[in-house]
Amino acid sequence: SQKIEQNSEALNIQEGKTATLTCNYTNYSPAYLQWYRQDPGRGPVFLLLIRENEKEKRKERLKVTFDTTLKQSLFHITASQPADSATYLCALRNRGSTLGRLYFGRGTQLTVWP
Amino acid sequence: GAVVSQHPSRVICKSGTSVKIECRSLDFQATTMFWYRQFPKQSLMLMATSNEGSKATYEQGVEKDKFLINHASLTLSTLTVTSAHPEDSSFYICSASGGGGNQPQHFGDGTRLSIL
């Protein structure tokens, strides 16, 4: 069966450290993978997109890696701040999907404490 | 960045009422819009995909007569929950994509629907 697993339901780290979130998938062939941030009672906010032929993408303090052999994406937040506390969702689009449908993981709730 | 506006943000109404939720792309043309439902601490569940000018494609198990979707223009899609019941209470979120299947989806802020 198809699965997208974000390995930690919750992650607690100290301010200033690097947060690393994991997204593993089974029985998908992603054309690309996206990471979103979701705050309570709000819609997801797009952060980064990485395509199947890309290994790494960066945006300010954010870094995403994509390993199609391991079927895994890692999402890093460096120099984390309490304002980074939120739920982070990974989502992938399967190759061959003409409408751009995304499949989501359940998310990892990140808490950054001072 | 791309902005998607969803309205209303919260609805509380009696059982049997029909509720309409609007989703607008404010600064881009959305050829495709998606409607999701999300339960607490759960992932987003896709309900249906709508393309401008054509009928929506519903996911398995989603009643199309219950959840009416209209995508009449490139900037507006509506979801109407007909004859809502308490089990329809949930967080409904729309997203829009600029098309081509390679653009990120941008989400509205969701509608919290509570049926009494």
Interface residues (C-beta under 8 A of the other chain):
Chain A: A31 Y32 Q34 Y36 G41 R42 G43 P44 V45 F46 L49 L89 R93 S97 T98 L99 G100 R101 L102 F104 G105 R106 G107
Chain B: G1 V4 Q6 T32 F34 K41 Q42 S43 L44 L46 T49 N51 T57 F91 I93 S95 S97 G100 G101 N102 Q103 P104 Q105 H106 F107 G108 D109 G110 R112
